[in-house]
Amino acid sequence: MILALKTASMETELGVLGDSNQKIDHELWQSGRKLSDDLLVHIEAILKKHNSAIKDLTGIIVYQGPGSFTSLRIGLTVANTIAYAQGIPIIGISGDDWVNNGFVKLKSFKPGQYVMPEYGAEANITKPKK
């Protein structure tokens, strides 16, 4: 089972694919400013709905940007952590057909790699007060 995750905006996209790229389930929700609170809950719920758990994942496809700094950072941190902890491959991909393109490329990726976000611009971080 493969997890597909897109957290580039206030709307989060979560999908589960079979190992032959068949769509098992798909979910969109307005995560807003609660992404860090809700993301793992949604991942566990969609997997449980199909009698699976994080330990059953065989790979992760994650949208790496461009997008919101905070949303991408949260989503990629969760995805990279799951991939590392489970010893499964992860691929970061962009574009409109990111799930299908990611599925094709995922087969050539090995566990132990990680995905960095592509924000599309410099992060807007305020300078510390002196």
Number of C-alpha atoms within 10 A of each C-alpha: 21 26 24 25 27 26 26 25 18 17 14 19 18 19 20 24 21 14 14 9 14 11 12 14 15 14 13 11 12 12 18 12 11 11 21 16 10 11 19 15 11 15 19 13 14 21 20 12 10 11 9 14 15 18 12 12 22 18 27 26 28 27 28 25 22 16 20 18 21 18 24 24 20 15 24 24 16 16 25 23 13 19 23 16 12 17 17 20 24 30 27 25 24 17 11 9 9 18 24 14 14 20 21 10 15 19 13 9 13 13 15 14 14 16 17 14 22 20 17 11 10 8 10 7 7 6 6 5 4 3
